[in-house]
Amino acid sequence: MPGTEHLRNVAIVAHVDHGKTTLVDAMLRATGVFGDHEQPVERVLDSVDQERERGITILAKAASVTWKGTRINVVDTPGHADFGGEVERALALVDGILLLVDAAEGPLPQTRFVLSKSLAARLPAVVVLNKVDRPDARPDEVLGEIEQLFLDLEAPLELLDFPIVSAVAREGRSVLGVGVPPPHADLAPLLDTVVAHVPPPKGDPGAPLQALVTNLDASDYLGRLAVGRVMHGVLRKGDTVVLLDTEVAEGKPPVKRRLASLMGFEGVTRREVPTRSAGDLFVVAGFPEVEVGDTFADPLFPEPLPRLSVDEPVLRMTFAVNSSPLAGREGTVLTSRHLRERLEREVLGNVSIRLRDTGSPDVIEVAGRGELQLAVLIEAMRREGYELQVSRPEVVARDIDGRRHEPVERGVIDVPDEYVGAVTQALAPRKGQILDLRPGDVGRTVITWEAPARGLIGFRSLLLTETRGTALIHTQHAGWVPWAGELPHRQGGAMVADRAGIVTAYALDQLQQRGELFVRPGETVYEGMVVGESARGEDMVVNVCRSKEKTNIRTHSHDEAIKLAPPREITLESAIEFIADDELVEVTPSSIRIRKRLLTEAERRRHRRR
């Protein structure tokens, strides 16, 4: 089509930590986006604090580079299954993918997930074997595994003939075929292959306007921003367009407004442009009503595009305002109205999260793809000053043919050989099934397994403990299975504070033989707060504020120095995994605490009797 032959839209998809964001950095440098005098930060597109801290990409983002007269829009996507909604939206923007695979690790579960989505959209792939300079690289074997993966996913015949590029993304070197790029190499072979193999966008610039919104962003000056792709026609600044949303589908008149602000991607920034033609990516301001999946259309021919569909959530938990005795001391956003508004803003930009009202106006049910996705949302809220309390995650069950079904996860664990037995023993009580055992790197084994998602709450931390932090675990949603029955939770009961006060070393010294503690001397506790895990199975009410009685008797045994074991560090993820159904995690900007839903022992006793 005229106007699209010098345009390419490509997404970089891969498993976690295979080098997607690093490759985008290298492409930006290779195409002169950064001048010689500029020193860009590493992983420039990972702009969210949590992305930098966790070393993962959470949100799909776009950049634009120009190579030999062709503009290439590059979309960097998350690699973690919990953020699959971002991957699906990114694929709606592009006409091809760069499938990035670590030359040592080979294709892993998330590689399968993102490739299956790409093949379903019939997007051609350029396969990039990254990190070919690793001492344990095995590019020929990995290429065979990639070819087998395409066959396993029943790729259409026309997509089986894919070009191969070997790269060292960190150093910006590439070479066609399988091999190690020479020291003087650059990314020209990779960029030339993208231009040659990824087709230009389809779409008729002369047709009536149809532009699909795939993402939302916000600006302090412009308000809500709609990010998407022009499918047909031309989007012009100053023209009047209509917004076709779900309300229009229900028979309400569409929003009609003049386009006051239109931007395009240039490098890693956005700049004002007069037009965006068919196949190009856009950013539009001035439509506060816009949601993901809406269509901007010509007022004379208001035809909506098919709305985006994403996989359903598999886990849910409740969010409520903090109601503990320490509420309001550390946060600045404390009301249920603010909590609801914040969650509704999250849903507008994140199609894989769902909200549902509960019996209480102060409690909202939030469903998502997995523990990590929900933990990232909670962490973002606490950094914004929110105080809230959240429940233990539970799976979203589904009724299929009159029977209750639950989601099942397929995973891969890479562990040293001596821990294979520990992994299989950890999976067995969680109704896990071992599908495959194969040797990995020297001295390591790769275990492929399936287990109900319900049984995997807390499994990651248990696995890292059992293998002394040496295990690598990756999981993805693998469908639905009949309800598997009761599954085990934590081993010990909760040690629950019986009064408010300040923790003393004397009290902890008396209690540390009876379980593992979560608190230190000097911390403030309240009645009903969980201060440790007891060695026995049932809950234990304890006094952690007890001080030593003052007497005039002195003996050697009384005056021994108190030696306390270090308390267990409670993180957001470990707290969510630890809590039982009658407990909540209290989250504030500076603290993570675990508490009972009913704070007094009398209330809990009455509840048990009922």
CORWO-V697373 format. One record per pair of residues at least 24 apart in sequence whose ideal C-beta (glycine too) atoms are under 10 Angstrom apart, sorted by sequence separation. I is the first residue (numbers start at 0). GAP is how many residues later the second one is. If there is no record, write none. Layout:
I;GAP
I;GAP
This chain:
20;24
21;24
55;24
57;24
58;24
73;24
89;24
93;24
96;24
98;24
164;24
165;24
206;24
207;24
208;24
210;24
234;24
236;24
237;24
259;24
260;24
261;24
318;24
335;24
336;24
338;24
339;24
352;24
363;24
365;24
407;24
410;24
411;24
415;24
419;24
422;24
426;24
429;24
430;24
431;24
446;24
450;24
452;24
491;24
493;24
494;24
499;24
500;24
506;24
507;24
569;24
19;25
20;25
57;25
59;25
60;25
102;25
103;25
104;25
124;25
138;25
164;25
204;25
206;25
207;25
208;25
209;25
236;25
258;25
259;25
260;25
335;25
336;25
338;25
365;25
367;25
407;25
409;25
414;25
415;25
416;25
417;25
418;25
419;25
423;25
429;25
449;25
452;25
499;25
500;25
514;25
516;25
518;25
581;25
19;26
53;26
55;26
56;26
59;26
83;26
86;26
87;26
90;26
94;26
96;26
98;26
99;26
100;26
102;26
103;26
104;26
162;26
164;26
202;26
205;26
206;26
207;26
208;26
235;26
236;26
258;26
259;26
260;26
335;26
362;26
364;26
366;26
413;26
416;26
418;26
422;26
428;26
429;26
443;26
445;26
446;26
448;26
498;26
499;26
500;26
513;26
517;26
581;26
50;27
55;27
58;27
59;27
82;27
86;27
89;27
90;27
93;27
95;27
96;27
97;27
98;27
99;27
100;27
101;27
102;27
103;27
138;27
162;27
164;27
202;27
203;27
204;27
205;27
206;27
208;27
234;27
258;27
259;27
334;27
335;27
349;27
365;27
366;27
413;27
415;27
416;27
417;27
419;27
429;27
431;27
443;27
450;27
452;27
497;27
498;27
499;27
514;27
516;27
57;28
59;28
61;28
80;28
94;28
95;28
96;28
97;28
98;28
99;28
100;28
101;28
102;28
103;28
164;28
200;28
202;28
203;28
204;28
205;28
257;28
258;28
335;28
362;28
366;28
367;28
411;28
415;28
416;28
418;28
426;28
429;28
443;28
449;28
451;28
452;28
461;28
496;28
498;28
499;28
502;28
513;28
44;29
56;29
59;29
60;29
78;29
80;29
83;29
87;29
90;29
91;29
93;29
94;29
95;29
96;29
97;29
98;29
99;29
100;29
101;29
102;29
104;29
136;29
163;29
164;29
200;29
201;29
202;29
203;29
204;29
234;29
256;29
364;29
366;29
414;29
415;29
426;29
429;29
449;29
451;29
453;29
454;29
495;29
496;29
497;29
498;29
499;29
510;29
20;30
32;30
44;30
45;30
58;30
59;30
79;30
83;30
86;30
90;30
95;30
96;30
97;30
98;30
99;30
100;30
101;30
102;30
103;30
118;30
124;30
162;30
200;30
201;30
202;30
208;30
210;30
212;30
256;30
413;30
414;30
450;30
451;30
453;30
456;30
457;30
496;30
497;30
32;31
44;31
58;31
59;31
61;31
78;31
86;31
99;31
102;31
103;31
104;31
114;31
118;31
161;31
162;31
345;31
413;31
414;31
449;31
451;31
455;31
457;31
495;31
496;31
497;31
510;31
30;32
32;32
43;32
61;32
77;32
78;32
80;32
87;32
90;32
97;32
101;32
103;32
104;32
105;32
123;32
164;32
208;32
212;32
254;32
256;32
412;32
413;32
414;32
426;32
429;32
439;32
451;32
453;32
454;32
456;32
457;32
495;32
496;32
509;32
510;32
11;33
23;33
30;33
31;33
32;33
42;33
59;33
79;33
80;33
83;33
87;33
102;33
103;33
104;33
105;33
115;33
119;33
121;33
132;33
162;33
208;33
254;33
412;33
413;33
425;33
450;33
451;33
453;33
454;33
495;33
496;33
497;33
509;33
510;33
20;34
30;34
31;34
78;34
102;34
103;34
110;34
114;34
118;34
121;34
123;34
124;34
131;34
132;34
133;34
142;34
162;34
209;34
254;34
342;34
345;34
411;34
412;34
454;34
494;34
495;34
496;34
507;34
509;34
20;35
27;35
29;35
30;35
31;35
78;35
101;35
102;35
103;35
105;35
106;35
110;35
114;35
117;35
118;35
123;35
124;35
126;35
127;35
128;35
129;35
130;35
131;35
132;35
142;35
161;35
236;35
253;35
254;35
341;35
345;35
411;35
412;35
451;35
493;35
494;35
495;35
496;35
506;35
510;35
531;35
532;35
20;36
26;36
27;36
28;36
30;36
77;36
102;36
105;36
115;36
118;36
121;36
122;36
125;36
126;36
127;36
128;36
129;36
130;36
131;36
141;36
160;36
224;36
226;36
236;36
237;36
238;36
318;36
410;36
411;36
412;36
425;36
426;36
450;36
493;36
494;36
495;36
506;36
507;36
509;36
530;36
531;36
19;37
23;37
27;37
29;37
30;37
76;37
102;37
103;37
104;37
105;37
107;37
111;37
114;37
115;37
117;37
118;37
121;37
123;37
124;37
125;37
126;37
127;37
128;37
129;37
130;37
132;37
235;37
236;37
237;37
258;37
369;37
410;37
411;37
425;37
492;37
493;37
494;37
506;37
508;37
16;38
23;38
24;38
26;38
100;38
102;38
103;38
105;38
106;38
110;38
114;38
115;38
123;38
124;38
125;38
126;38
127;38
128;38
129;38
130;38
132;38
138;38
139;38
221;38
222;38
224;38
226;38
234;38
235;38
236;38
315;38
317;38
319;38
341;38
342;38
368;38
409;38
410;38
493;38
494;38
495;38
505;38
506;38
507;38
509;38
15;39
16;39
23;39
102;39
105;39
106;39
115;39
123;39
125;39
126;39
127;39
129;39
130;39
138;39
221;39
234;39
235;39
236;39
254;39
256;39
312;39
315;39
318;39
322;39
341;39
369;39
409;39
410;39
425;39
492;39
493;39
494;39
503;39
505;39
506;39
508;39
15;40
16;40
20;40
26;40
76;40
101;40
102;40
104;40
105;40
111;40
114;40
118;40
129;40
132;40
138;40
220;40
233;40
234;40
235;40
253;40
309;40
311;40
312;40
315;40
317;40
319;40
408;40
409;40
410;40
421;40
422;40
425;40
491;40
492;40
493;40
494;40
503;40
505;40
506;40
529;40
15;41
23;41
30;41
100;41
106;41
111;41
117;41
127;41
131;41
138;41
221;41
233;41
234;41
235;41
242;41
253;41
309;41
310;41
312;41
320;41
408;41
409;41
421;41
424;41
425;41
491;41
492;41
502;41
503;41
505;41
506;41
520;41
538;41
100;42
106;42
131;42
218;42
233;42
234;42
244;42
246;42
308;42
309;42
311;42
317;42
319;42
320;42
338;42
341;42
353;42
407;42
408;42
490;42
491;42
492;42
497;42
498;42
500;42
501;42
502;42
503;42
504;42
505;42
13;43
30;43
105;43
106;43
131;43
136;43
226;43
232;43
233;43
234;43
240;43
253;43
255;43
307;43
318;43
319;43
320;43
407;43
408;43
421;43
422;43
489;43
490;43
491;43
492;43
495;43
497;43
498;43
500;43
501;43
502;43
503;43
504;43
505;43
520;43
538;43
100;44
129;44
218;44
232;44
233;44
242;44
244;44
246;44
306;44
318;44
319;44
341;44
407;44
408;44
418;44
421;44
422;44
490;44
491;44
492;44
493;44
494;44
495;44
496;44
497;44
498;44
500;44
503;44
519;44
522;44
538;44
11;45
26;45
100;45
106;45
128;45
224;45
229;45
231;45
232;45
234;45
244;45
245;45
253;45
317;45
318;45
342;45
406;45
407;45
408;45
410;45
420;45
421;45
425;45
490;45
491;45
492;45
493;45
494;45
495;45
496;45
497;45
498;45
499;45
500;45
501;45
529;45
532;45
27;46
127;46
128;46
131;46
229;46
231;46
233;46
240;46
242;46
244;46
247;46
255;46
317;46
318;46
337;46
341;46
405;46
406;46
407;46
408;46
412;46
421;46
490;46
491;46
492;46
493;46
494;46
495;46
496;46
497;46
498;46
500;46
519;46
520;46
26;47
98;47
131;47
132;47
228;47
229;47
230;47
231;47
234;47
236;47
242;47
245;47
246;47
247;47
316;47
317;47
318;47
337;47
338;47
404;47
405;47
406;47
407;47
408;47
418;47
419;47
489;47
491;47
492;47
493;47
494;47
496;47
497;47
498;47
516;47
519;47
11;48
100;48
128;48
131;48
132;48
227;48
229;48
230;48
242;48
244;48
245;48
253;48
316;48
317;48
332;48
337;48
338;48
405;48
407;48
410;48
414;48
418;48
422;48
491;48
493;48
495;48
496;48
497;48
516;48
518;48
529;48
10;49
128;49
131;49
228;49
229;49
234;49
243;49
244;49
247;49
315;49
316;49
332;49
338;49
405;49
406;49
410;49
417;49
418;49
421;49
494;49
515;49
516;49
517;49
518;49
529;49
23;50
98;50
128;50
228;50
229;50
243;50
244;50
253;50
315;50
316;50
330;50
408;50
412;50
422;50
430;50
511;50
516;50
517;50
529;50
10;51
22;51
23;51
24;51
98;51
218;51
228;51
229;51
242;51
243;51
314;51
315;51
316;51
330;51
332;51
333;51
334;51
414;51
415;51
418;51
508;51
511;51
515;51
516;51
517;51
518;51
23;52
228;52
229;52
242;52
243;52
314;52
315;52
329;52
331;52
332;52
333;52
334;52
335;52
414;52
415;52
417;52
418;52
431;52
508;52
509;52
511;52
512;52
515;52
517;52
8;53
22;53
216;53
227;53
228;53
241;53
242;53
243;53
312;53
313;53
314;53
330;53
331;53
332;53
333;53
430;53
508;53
510;53
511;53
529;53
19;54
226;54
227;54
240;54
241;54
242;54
247;54
312;54
313;54
314;54
316;54
330;54
331;54
332;54
333;54
412;54
415;54
429;54
430;54
507;54
508;54
529;54
8;55
20;55
226;55
227;55
240;55
241;55
248;55
291;55
311;55
312;55
313;55
314;55
318;55
329;55
330;55
331;55
332;55
414;55
415;55
430;55
508;55
511;55
527;55
529;55
19;56
20;56
225;56
226;56
227;56
240;56
241;56
247;56
290;56
291;56
312;56
313;56
314;56
330;56
413;56
414;56
430;56
504;56
505;56
507;56
508;56
517;56
527;56
529;56
6;57
7;57
19;57
20;57
224;57
225;57
226;57
238;57
240;57
241;57
290;57
291;57
311;57
312;57
316;57
329;57
330;57
394;57
395;57
396;57
413;57
414;57
429;57
430;57
504;57
507;57
517;57
528;57
538;57
19;58
20;58
224;58
225;58
239;58
240;58
241;58
243;58
245;58
248;58
289;58
290;58
291;58
292;58
310;58
314;58
315;58
318;58
328;58
394;58
412;58
413;58
414;58
428;58
429;58
503;58
504;58
7;59
19;59
224;59
225;59
238;59
239;59
241;59
242;59
243;59
244;59
288;59
291;59
309;59
314;59
318;59
327;59
393;59
394;59
412;59
413;59
428;59
504;59
507;59
5;60
18;60
223;60
224;60
225;60
238;60
241;60
243;60
290;60
312;60
326;60
392;60
393;60
394;60
411;60
412;60
413;60
517;60
525;60
540;60
17;61
221;61
223;61
224;61
225;61
234;61
240;61
242;61
243;61
245;61
312;61
316;61
325;61
326;61
392;61
394;61
411;61
412;61
532;61
5;62
7;62
8;62
9;62
10;62
11;62
12;62
15;62
16;62
127;62
221;62
222;62
223;62
224;62
225;62
227;62
241;62
244;62
318;62
326;62
394;62
410;62
411;62
412;62
530;62
531;62
538;62
5;63
6;63
7;63
8;63
9;63
10;63
11;63
12;63
13;63
15;63
16;63
98;63
102;63
221;63
222;63
223;63
225;63
226;63
232;63
243;63
323;63
393;63
410;63
411;63
529;63
530;63
540;63
5;64
6;64
7;64
8;64
9;64
10;64
11;64
12;64
13;64
14;64
15;64
102;64
125;64
218;64
220;64
221;64
222;64
223;64
225;64
227;64
230;64
232;64
233;64
321;64
322;64
392;64
409;64
410;64
411;64
502;64
528;64
529;64
4;65
5;65
6;65
7;65
8;65
9;65
10;65
11;65
12;65
13;65
14;65
15;65
96;65
99;65
102;65
127;65
210;65
222;65
223;65
224;65
225;65
226;65
227;65
230;65
231;65
232;65
320;65
321;65
322;65
323;65
391;65
392;65
409;65
410;65
528;65
529;65
538;65
5;66
6;66
7;66
8;66
10;66
12;66
14;66
95;66
126;66
127;66
214;66
216;66
218;66
223;66
225;66
227;66
229;66
231;66
320;66
321;66
322;66
391;66
408;66
409;66
528;66
529;66
11;67
97;67
99;67
125;67
210;67
213;67
217;67
223;67
227;67
318;67
320;67
321;67
408;67
409;67
410;67
523;67
525;67
527;67
528;67
125;68
209;68
214;68
216;68
225;68
227;68
232;68
319;68
320;68
408;68
409;68
522;68
524;68
526;68
527;68
97;69
99;69
208;69
210;69
212;69
231;69
318;69
319;69
407;69
408;69
409;69
523;69
525;69
526;69
527;69
125;70
204;70
210;70
211;70
225;70
317;70
318;70
319;70
406;70
407;70
408;70
522;70
524;70
527;70
528;70
26;71
125;71
206;71
210;71
212;71
231;71
317;71
318;71
319;71
406;71
407;71
527;71
124;72
125;72
204;72
205;72
317;72
318;72
406;72
407;72
526;72
527;72
123;73
124;73
204;73
210;73
231;73
316;73
317;73
406;73
407;73
525;73
526;73
527;73
12;74
23;74
123;74
202;74
203;74
204;74
212;74
215;74
230;74
316;74
317;74
404;74
405;74
406;74
407;74
517;74
518;74
526;74
22;75
102;75
122;75
123;75
202;75
203;75
204;75
215;75
315;75
316;75
317;75
404;75
405;75
517;75
527;75
10;76
122;76
200;76
201;76
202;76
215;76
228;76
316;76
317;76
404;76
405;76
407;76
517;76
527;76
12;77
22;77
102;77
200;77
201;77
202;77
212;77
214;77
227;77
315;77
316;77
404;77
405;77
11;78
12;78
19;78
21;78
200;78
212;78
213;78
215;78
314;78
315;78
403;78
404;78
405;78
10;79
199;79
200;79
212;79
213;79
313;79
314;79
315;79
402;79
403;79
404;79
10;80
19;80
200;80
211;80
212;80
213;80
227;80
314;80
315;80
399;80
402;80
10;81
12;81
17;81
18;81
211;81
212;81
313;81
314;81
399;81
400;81
10;82
11;82
17;82
18;82
211;82
212;82
312;82
313;82
370;82
397;82
399;82
9;83
10;83
13;83
17;83
18;83
210;83
211;83
212;83
312;83
313;83
369;83
396;83
8;84
9;84
10;84
12;84
13;84
17;84
210;84
211;84
311;84
313;84
493;84
8;85
9;85
10;85
11;85
12;85
13;85
14;85
16;85
17;85
209;85
210;85
370;85
397;85
493;85
7;86
8;86
9;86
10;86
11;86
12;86
13;86
14;86
208;86
209;86
210;86
311;86
369;86
370;86
396;86
493;86
7;87
8;87
9;87
10;87
11;87
12;87
13;87
14;87
17;87
208;87
209;87
210;87
369;87
370;87
489;87
492;87
495;87
6;88
7;88
9;88
10;88
11;88
13;88
16;88
17;88
208;88
209;88
370;88
371;88
394;88
488;88
489;88
493;88
17;89
207;89
208;89
370;89
488;89
489;89
493;89
14;90
17;90
207;90
208;90
488;90
489;90
3;91
14;91
16;91
206;91
207;91
208;91
209;91
488;91
14;92
15;92
17;92
97;92
207;92
208;92
209;92
211;92
212;92
313;92
314;92
488;92
13;93
14;93
15;93
16;93
17;93
207;93
208;93
209;93
211;93
214;93
313;93
13;94
14;94
15;94
19;94
206;94
207;94
208;94
209;94
210;94
211;94
212;94
213;94
312;94
313;94
14;95
15;95
97;95
207;95
209;95
211;95
212;95
311;95
313;95
13;96
14;96
97;96
206;96
211;96
12;97
13;97
14;97
391;97
12;98
14;98
95;98
495;98
496;98
14;99
495;99
496;99
499;99
12;100
13;100
14;100
97;100
493;100
495;100
12;101
13;101
95;101
96;101
493;101
11;102
12;102
95;102
493;102
496;102
497;102
10;103
94;103
95;103
371;103
495;103
497;103
12;104
93;104
94;104
12;105
22;105
94;105
369;105
495;105
10;106
94;106
369;106
10;107
22;107
93;107
94;107
368;107
369;107
19;108
21;108
92;108
94;108
368;108
495;108
18;109
21;109
10;110
12;110
17;110
19;110
460;110
18;111
10;112
12;112
17;112
18;112
460;112
9;113
17;113
459;113
460;113
8;114
9;114
11;114
13;114
459;114
9;115
457;115
461;115
9;116
11;116
13;116
457;116
460;116
459;117
460;117
457;118
458;118
71;119
92;119
456;119
457;119
66;120
67;120
73;120
91;120
456;120
457;120
66;121
69;121
91;121
92;121
223;121
455;121
456;121
457;121
69;122
71;122
91;122
92;122
226;122
456;122
66;123
67;123
71;123
88;123
90;123
91;123
66;124
67;124
69;124
88;124
89;124
223;124
224;124
66;125
69;125
88;125
89;125
223;125
64;126
68;126
71;126
87;126
88;126
66;127
67;127
217;127
41;128
66;128
69;128
72;128
85;128
64;129
85;129
215;129
69;130
217;130
217;131
215;132
216;132
215;133
92;134
94;134
214;134
215;134
92;135
93;135
214;135
215;135
91;136
92;136
214;136
91;137
213;137
88;138
314;138
74;139
88;139
91;139
313;139
314;139
74;140
313;140
25;141
314;141
25;142
26;142
29;142
314;142
25;143
28;143
29;143
22;144
24;144
25;144
27;144
29;144
23;145
24;145
25;145
26;145
21;146
22;146
25;146
21;147
22;147
24;147
25;147
18;148
20;148
21;148
25;148
18;149
19;149
21;149
22;149
18;150
21;150
17;151
18;151
22;151
61;153
59;154
60;154
59;155
29;156
30;156
58;156
60;156
72;156
11;157
28;157
29;157
28;158
29;158
58;158
25;160
26;160
29;160
30;160
25;161
29;161
26;163
313;163
22;164
25;164
26;164
312;164
61;165
311;165
60;166
310;166
313;166
22;167
26;167
59;167
325;174
324;175
389;182
7;183
391;183
392;183
9;184
94;184
391;184
392;184
9;185
389;185
390;185
391;185
7;186
389;186
391;186
392;186
7;187
9;187
10;187
93;187
391;187
393;187
7;188
9;188
92;188
390;188
391;188
5;189
7;189
8;189
389;189
391;189
7;190
8;190
74;190
381;190
390;190
391;190
7;191
8;191
72;191
73;191
390;191
391;191
7;192
8;192
72;192
378;192
390;192
391;192
6;193
7;193
70;193
116;193
378;193
390;193
391;193
4;194
5;194
6;194
70;194
73;194
116;194
377;194
378;194
388;194
389;194
390;194
3;195
4;195
70;195
328;195
377;195
388;195
389;195
3;196
4;196
374;196
375;196
387;196
388;196
389;196
2;197
3;197
374;197
375;197
387;197
388;197
389;197
2;198
3;198
112;198
325;198
373;198
374;198
377;198
387;198
388;198
0;199
3;199
324;199
325;199
373;199
386;199
387;199
388;199
0;200
2;200
3;200
63;200
64;200
65;200
91;200
324;200
325;200
374;200
386;200
387;200
0;201
3;201
63;201
64;201
65;201
91;201
324;201
371;201
374;201
385;201
386;201
0;202
1;202
2;202
61;202
62;202
63;202
64;202
323;202
324;202
370;202
373;202
374;202
385;202
386;202
0;203
1;203
2;203
61;203
62;203
63;203
64;203
88;203
324;203
325;203
384;203
385;203
0;204
1;204
60;204
62;204
63;204
88;204
323;204
324;204
384;204
386;204
388;204
0;205
62;205
63;205
323;205
370;205
381;205
383;205
0;206
61;206
62;206
63;206
72;206
74;206
370;206
380;206
381;206
382;206
388;206
390;206
60;207
63;207
72;207
84;207
377;207
381;207
61;208
72;208
378;208
380;208
381;208
388;208
70;209
377;209
381;209
381;210
91;213
91;214
377;214
63;216
91;216
63;217
90;217
61;219
88;219
8;220
87;220
46;221
61;221
87;221
88;221
87;222
43;223
44;223
84;223
86;223
87;223
43;224
85;224
84;225
83;226
84;226
83;227
39;228
84;228
80;230
0;231
2;231
81;232
32;233
33;233
80;233
81;233
32;234
33;234
31;235
32;235
30;236
32;236
27;239
27;240
24;243
23;244
333;254
330;256
332;256
330;257
331;257
329;258
330;258
316;259
326;259
328;259
329;259
330;259
88;260
323;260
325;260
327;260
329;260
330;260
88;261
322;261
326;261
328;261
329;261
88;262
321;262
323;262
325;262
328;262
87;263
88;263
322;263
85;264
87;264
319;264
321;264
323;264
84;265
85;265
86;265
321;265
325;265
84;266
85;266
317;266
321;266
82;267
84;267
316;267
325;267
83;268
84;268
316;268
318;268
82;269
323;269
325;269
6;270
8;270
81;270
324;270
6;271
7;271
8;271
321;271
323;271
2;272
6;272
8;272
322;272
3;273
6;273
321;273
2;274
3;274
4;274
6;274
322;274
324;274
1;275
2;275
3;275
323;275
0;276
1;276
2;276
3;276
322;276
0;277
2;277
0;278
84;283
85;283
84;284
82;285
83;285
81;286
82;286
83;286
81;287
82;287
85;287
80;288
81;288
84;288
79;289
80;289
81;289
82;289
83;289
58;290
79;290
81;290
82;290
58;291
80;291
81;291
79;292
80;292
81;292
79;293
81;293
82;293
81;294
77;295
79;296
112;297
111;298
108;300
111;300
108;301
108;302
109;302
107;303
108;303
137;303
107;304
135;304
135;305
107;306
135;306
104;307
104;309
57;314
57;315
55;316
58;317
53;318
57;318
57;319
55;320
53;321
53;322
57;322
49;325
50;325
53;325
49;326
52;326
47;328
80;328
49;329
80;329
48;330
49;330
80;330
48;331
47;332
49;333
48;334
105;334
104;335
103;336
104;336
103;337
107;338
108;339
105;340
104;341
115;360
112;361
112;362
113;362
110;363
112;363
107;364
108;364
109;364
111;364
112;364
108;365
109;365
110;365
112;365
107;366
108;366
109;366
111;366
104;367
108;367
107;368
104;369
108;369
83;392
80;393
81;393
83;393
79;394
80;394
81;394
78;395
79;395
80;395
81;395
79;396
80;396
14;397
16;455
15;456
16;457
15;458
14;459
